[in-house]
Amino acid sequence: MPLSAFSVLIACHCKRTESLDLKTPLSKYILSTYTETEAREAEDDLEAIQQLRASITLASSNAMQPGMRDSLAK
């Protein structure tokens, strides 16, 4: 019996975003690859990345506040 488009079902599961610590492993990598001064200078940027990741995690949990989507897009 040949398969047709009407007899095949494909499940598409929703992706979930989980909280993740990006700052620690990135800090370790930067410290091992670059100078200690450059690693210190990157701390603020790594904190910003961590905060953005946390905001995206919150947004994907359907608990997004009005205006948050626009803020994340910027």
N, C-alpha and C positions, 0 to 999 in steps of 0.2 A: 504494500500500500504506500504510495508516494506521499510525502509530507507537503502540506500546503501552508500558506501563511495563516490560515485559520485554525490549524491544528497544533501549532507550536506556541507555547507560552514562555516568555522570558521574564524572570523576576528581576526587578530593578530595586535594590534596597537603598534607602536613604543613607547618605553618608553622615556620620556624626563627627563633630569636632570635639576633641577632648582637651582639657588643659594640659599644657606641656611646658616644661622649663627649658627655654631656649638660651637664657642668659648664661647659665653655668657652663654648659659645654662650649658655647661660643667664646666665653671669656677664657677658658682653658686653652682653646685652640689659638686664640690671638696671643695669649701669653707665651705659648710654646713656639709660635711662628715669628712673632715680632718682638720688639723691645718692651720692657716693663712700662716705660713712659707711654708708648702707643697703646698698650693694653689699658692703662688708666684713662687715657683720652677717649677710648671707645666705650667706657662704662655708661655714659649718658645715652649714647646711641643704642646700646644693648638694652638698657632699661626701657627706652621708647619702643623697641621691637617687642619686648616682653609685654608691655602695656597694650600695644596694638593687638597682639595675639590673644590676650585676655579679653579684649573688647570683641574680637571676632568670635571667640568661643561663646561669649554671652549672647551675641547677635544670632548665632546659629541655634541657640536653645529656645528660640521664639520668645525670648523675654526682652526683645529690643524695644527701647523707648523711642518715642517720636523724635525724629531728627538724627537718631544714631546712625542710620544707614548713610545719610549724607555726610556726616562727620567721618565715618570710616572710609567713604569713597574719596574724600579729600586727602 
